[in-house]
Amino acid sequence: MDAEAITEHLLQRAQWSASRSSGPGGQHRDKASTRAELTLDADSLAGLDAEVAARLARGLGLEAGPLRIAIQDERSLARNQEIATARLRERVAGALAPPPPPRRPTRPSRSARRQRVAAKTRRGSLKRLRQPPTDEGA
Protein backbone atom coordinates (compact mmCIF):
# COMPACT_ATOMS: atom_id res chain seq x y z
CA MET A 1 0.00 0.00 0.00
CA ASP A 2 1.23 3.46 -0.77
CA ALA A 3 0.93 6.48 1.52
CA GLU A 4 -2.11 7.83 -0.34
CA ALA A 5 -4.07 4.58 0.06
CA ILE A 6 -3.09 4.35 3.73
CA THR A 7 -4.20 7.94 4.31
CA GLU A 8 -7.58 7.19 2.70
CA HIS A 9 -7.88 4.10 4.92
CA LEU A 10 -7.17 6.21 8.01
CA LEU A 11 -9.58 8.97 6.93
CA GLN A 12 -12.40 6.41 6.65
CA ARG A 13 -11.78 5.38 10.26
CA ALA A 14 -11.04 8.86 11.63
CA GLN A 15 -13.41 10.83 13.81
CA TRP A 16 -14.26 14.34 12.68
CA SER A 17 -15.68 17.01 14.91
CA ALA A 18 -16.46 20.69 14.42
CA SER A 19 -16.53 23.41 17.01
CA ARG A 20 -16.50 27.16 17.20
CA SER A 21 -13.27 28.78 16.15
CA SER A 22 -11.43 31.39 18.17
CA GLY A 23 -9.99 34.65 16.90
CA PRO A 24 -11.43 37.45 14.76
CA GLY A 25 -14.53 37.00 12.65
CA GLY A 26 -17.35 38.76 14.40
CA GLN A 27 -20.81 37.22 14.38
CA HIS A 28 -19.80 34.51 11.89
CA ARG A 29 -17.18 33.24 14.33
CA ASP A 30 -19.68 33.30 17.20
CA LYS A 31 -22.38 31.35 15.36
CA ALA A 32 -20.69 28.97 12.90
CA SER A 33 -18.68 25.89 13.82
CA THR A 34 -15.70 26.21 11.49
CA ARG A 35 -12.91 24.63 13.55
CA ALA A 36 -12.20 21.14 12.20
CA GLU A 37 -10.69 18.47 14.43
CA LEU A 38 -9.49 15.11 13.16
CA THR A 39 -8.87 12.39 15.75
CA LEU A 40 -7.05 9.13 15.08
CA ASP A 41 -6.45 6.41 17.63
CA ALA A 42 -4.76 3.03 17.53
CA ASP A 43 -8.04 1.36 16.48
CA SER A 44 -7.87 3.31 13.20
CA LEU A 45 -4.94 1.12 12.14
CA ALA A 46 -7.10 -2.01 11.99
CA GLY A 47 -7.01 -3.62 8.56
CA LEU A 48 -3.45 -2.57 7.73
CA ASP A 49 -0.41 -4.84 7.57
CA ALA A 50 1.10 -5.40 11.00
CA GLU A 51 4.46 -3.91 10.00
CA VAL A 52 2.88 -0.81 8.44
CA ALA A 53 0.57 -0.38 11.42
CA ALA A 54 3.52 -0.58 13.84
CA ARG A 55 5.50 2.01 11.85
CA LEU A 56 2.49 4.32 11.74
CA ALA A 57 1.80 3.91 15.45
CA ARG A 58 5.41 4.84 16.21
CA GLY A 59 5.61 7.63 13.66
CA LEU A 60 2.28 9.25 14.53
CA GLY A 61 2.69 8.77 18.29
CA LEU A 62 -0.45 6.67 18.65
CA GLU A 63 1.19 4.57 21.36
CA ALA A 64 1.07 7.52 23.77
CA GLY A 65 -2.49 8.53 22.87
CA PRO A 66 -4.73 9.60 20.03
CA LEU A 67 -3.49 11.94 17.32
CA ARG A 68 -5.52 15.15 17.18
CA ILE A 69 -5.18 17.59 14.30
CA ALA A 70 -7.18 20.77 14.95
CA ILE A 71 -7.40 23.43 12.24
CA GLN A 72 -9.04 26.84 12.47
CA ASP A 73 -7.02 28.71 9.84
CA GLU A 74 -9.88 29.47 7.45
CA ARG A 75 -13.47 30.69 7.85
CA SER A 76 -14.90 27.61 6.12
CA LEU A 77 -15.29 24.23 7.79
CA ALA A 78 -14.77 22.42 4.47
CA ARG A 79 -11.49 24.28 3.84
CA ASN A 80 -10.28 23.52 7.37
CA GLN A 81 -11.07 19.84 6.81
CA GLU A 82 -9.04 19.91 3.59
CA ILE A 83 -6.09 21.42 5.47
CA ALA A 84 -6.39 18.77 8.20
CA THR A 85 -6.44 16.03 5.54
CA ALA A 86 -3.32 17.49 3.90
CA ARG A 87 -1.52 17.61 7.26
CA LEU A 88 -2.47 14.00 7.94
CA ARG A 89 -1.06 13.04 4.51
CA GLU A 90 2.23 14.76 5.40
CA ARG A 91 2.41 13.02 8.78
CA VAL A 92 1.66 9.60 7.24
CA ALA A 93 4.26 10.10 4.50
CA GLY A 94 6.83 11.10 7.13
CA ALA A 95 5.98 8.10 9.31
CA LEU A 96 6.27 5.68 6.39
CA ALA A 97 9.46 7.19 4.96
CA PRO A 98 12.54 5.01 5.40
CA PRO A 99 14.93 6.17 8.09
CA PRO A 100 17.88 8.24 6.88
CA PRO A 101 21.14 6.36 6.36
CA PRO A 102 23.45 6.35 9.37
CA ARG A 103 26.02 9.10 9.46
CA ARG A 104 29.51 8.03 8.46
CA PRO A 105 32.00 9.83 10.64
CA THR A 106 34.80 11.55 8.77
CA ARG A 107 38.24 12.61 9.91
CA PRO A 108 39.81 16.01 9.27
CA SER A 109 42.29 16.02 6.40
CA ARG A 110 46.00 16.53 6.94
CA SER A 111 45.87 20.09 5.56
CA ALA A 112 42.89 20.93 7.81
CA ARG A 113 44.86 19.74 10.85
CA ARG A 114 47.87 21.83 9.77
CA GLN A 115 45.68 24.91 9.31
CA ARG A 116 44.13 24.43 12.74
CA VAL A 117 47.52 24.12 14.46
CA ALA A 118 48.88 27.13 12.52
CA ALA A 119 45.88 29.24 13.58
CA LYS A 120 46.39 28.22 17.20
CA THR A 121 50.08 29.13 16.99
CA ARG A 122 49.29 32.56 15.49
CA ARG A 123 46.68 33.22 18.15
CA GLY A 124 49.08 32.19 20.93
CA SER A 125 51.87 34.44 19.63
CA LEU A 126 49.41 37.37 19.42
CA LYS A 127 48.40 36.80 23.03
CA ARG A 128 52.07 36.60 24.10
CA LEU A 129 52.66 40.04 22.55
CA ARG A 130 49.95 41.50 24.81
CA GLN A 131 51.75 40.42 28.02
CA PRO A 132 53.86 42.95 29.87
CA PRO A 133 57.60 42.55 29.40
CA THR A 134 59.37 40.36 31.99
CA ASP A 135 62.56 41.21 33.84
CA GLU A 136 64.90 38.51 32.61
CA GLY A 137 68.12 40.45 33.34
CA ALA A 138 67.49 41.09 37.06
HUGIKA-V684134 format. One record per residue. N is the residue number from 1. RES is the residue in one small letter. SS is DSSP state (h for helix, s for strand, l for the rest). OMEGA is omega in whole degrees, 0 to 359 (999 if undefined). BURIAL is 1 if it has 9 or more other C-alpha atoms within 8 Angstrom, else 0. Layout:
BEGIN
n->N res->RES ss->SS omega->OMEGA burial->BURIAL
n->N res->RES ss->SS omega->OMEGA burial->BURIAL
END
This chain:
BEGIN
n->1 res->m ss->l omega->177 burial->0
n->2 res->d ss->l omega->185 burial->0
n->3 res->a ss->h omega->181 burial->1
n->4 res->e ss->h omega->180 burial->0
n->5 res->a ss->h omega->179 burial->0
n->6 res->i ss->h omega->179 burial->1
n->7 res->t ss->h omega->178 burial->1
n->8 res->e ss->h omega->177 burial->0
n->9 res->h ss->h omega->181 burial->0
n->10 res->l ss->h omega->180 burial->1
n->11 res->l ss->h omega->178 burial->0
n->12 res->q ss->h omega->182 burial->0
n->13 res->r ss->h omega->181 burial->0
n->14 res->a ss->l omega->176 burial->1
n->15 res->q ss->s omega->179 burial->0
n->16 res->w ss->s omega->172 burial->0
n->17 res->s ss->s omega->179 burial->0
n->18 res->a ss->s omega->177 burial->1
n->19 res->s ss->s omega->181 burial->0
n->20 res->r ss->l omega->182 burial->1
n->21 res->s ss->l omega->175 burial->1
n->22 res->s ss->l omega->177 burial->0
n->23 res->g ss->l omega->184 burial->0
n->24 res->p ss->l omega->178 burial->0
n->25 res->g ss->l omega->175 burial->0
n->26 res->g ss->h omega->185 burial->0
n->27 res->q ss->h omega->179 burial->0
n->28 res->h ss->h omega->180 burial->0
n->29 res->r ss->h omega->183 burial->1
n->30 res->d ss->h omega->187 burial->1
n->31 res->k ss->h omega->187 burial->0
n->32 res->a ss->l omega->176 burial->0
n->33 res->s ss->l omega->184 burial->1
n->34 res->t ss->l omega->179 burial->1
n->35 res->r ss->s omega->181 burial->1
n->36 res->a ss->s omega->178 burial->1
n->37 res->e ss->s omega->180 burial->1
n->38 res->l ss->s omega->181 burial->1
n->39 res->t ss->s omega->176 burial->1
n->40 res->l ss->s omega->174 burial->1
n->41 res->d ss->l omega->184 burial->1
n->42 res->a ss->h omega->179 burial->1
n->43 res->d ss->h omega->180 burial->0
n->44 res->s ss->h omega->183 burial->1
n->45 res->l ss->h omega->181 burial->1
n->46 res->a ss->l omega->179 burial->0
n->47 res->g ss->l omega->177 burial->0
n->48 res->l ss->l omega->175 burial->0
n->49 res->d ss->l omega->184 burial->0
n->50 res->a ss->h omega->181 burial->0
n->51 res->e ss->h omega->180 burial->0
n->52 res->v ss->h omega->180 burial->1
n->53 res->a ss->h omega->179 burial->1
n->54 res->a ss->h omega->179 burial->0
n->55 res->r ss->h omega->178 burial->1
n->56 res->l ss->h omega->180 burial->1
n->57 res->a ss->h omega->178 burial->1
n->58 res->r ss->h omega->185 burial->1
n->59 res->g ss->h omega->181 burial->1
n->60 res->l ss->h omega->179 burial->1
n->61 res->g ss->l omega->181 burial->1
n->62 res->l ss->l omega->179 burial->1
n->63 res->e ss->l omega->181 burial->0
n->64 res->a ss->l omega->182 burial->0
n->65 res->g ss->l omega->182 burial->0
n->66 res->p ss->l omega->176 burial->1
n->67 res->l ss->s omega->179 burial->1
n->68 res->r ss->s omega->176 burial->0
n->69 res->i ss->s omega->181 burial->1
n->70 res->a ss->s omega->182 burial->1
n->71 res->i ss->s omega->174 burial->1
n->72 res->q ss->l omega->184 burial->1
n->73 res->d ss->l omega->186 burial->0
n->74 res->e ss->l omega->179 burial->0
n->75 res->r ss->l omega->183 burial->1
n->76 res->s ss->l omega->177 burial->0
n->77 res->l ss->h omega->181 burial->1
n->78 res->a ss->h omega->180 burial->0
n->79 res->r ss->h omega->178 burial->1
n->80 res->n ss->h omega->176 burial->1
n->81 res->q ss->h omega->176 burial->1
n->82 res->e ss->h omega->179 burial->0
n->83 res->i ss->h omega->179 burial->1
n->84 res->a ss->h omega->178 burial->1
n->85 res->t ss->h omega->179 burial->1
n->86 res->a ss->h omega->179 burial->0
n->87 res->r ss->h omega->176 burial->1
n->88 res->l ss->h omega->178 burial->1
n->89 res->r ss->h omega->179 burial->1
n->90 res->e ss->h omega->181 burial->0
n->91 res->r ss->h omega->180 burial->1
n->92 res->v ss->h omega->179 burial->1
n->93 res->a ss->h omega->178 burial->1
n->94 res->g ss->h omega->180 burial->0
n->95 res->a ss->h omega->182 burial->1
n->96 res->l ss->h omega->181 burial->1
n->97 res->a ss->l omega->179 burial->0
n->98 res->p ss->l omega->180 burial->0
n->99 res->p ss->l omega->180 burial->0
n->100 res->p ss->l omega->180 burial->0
n->101 res->p ss->l omega->181 burial->0
n->102 res->p ss->l omega->181 burial->0
n->103 res->r ss->l omega->176 burial->0
n->104 res->r ss->l omega->182 burial->0
n->105 res->p ss->l omega->179 burial->0
n->106 res->t ss->l omega->179 burial->0
n->107 res->r ss->l omega->177 burial->0
n->108 res->p ss->l omega->180 burial->0
n->109 res->s ss->l omega->181 burial->0
n->110 res->r ss->h omega->181 burial->0
n->111 res->s ss->h omega->178 burial->0
n->112 res->a ss->h omega->177 burial->0
n->113 res->r ss->h omega->179 burial->1
n->114 res->r ss->h omega->180 burial->0
n->115 res->q ss->h omega->180 burial->0
n->116 res->r ss->h omega->180 burial->0
n->117 res->v ss->h omega->179 burial->0
n->118 res->a ss->h omega->179 burial->0
n->119 res->a ss->h omega->178 burial->0
n->120 res->k ss->h omega->179 burial->0
n->121 res->t ss->h omega->178 burial->0
n->122 res->r ss->h omega->181 burial->0
n->123 res->r ss->h omega->179 burial->0
n->124 res->g ss->h omega->180 burial->0
n->125 res->s ss->h omega->177 burial->0
n->126 res->l ss->h omega->180 burial->0
n->127 res->k ss->h omega->177 burial->0
n->128 res->r ss->h omega->179 burial->0
n->129 res->l ss->h omega->180 burial->0
n->130 res->r ss->h omega->184 burial->0
n->131 res->q ss->l omega->176 burial->0
n->132 res->p ss->l omega->180 burial->0
n->133 res->p ss->l omega->180 burial->0
n->134 res->t ss->l omega->177 burial->0
n->135 res->d ss->l omega->180 burial->0
n->136 res->e ss->l omega->184 burial->0
n->137 res->g ss->l omega->186 burial->0
n->138 res->a ss->l omega->999 burial->0
END
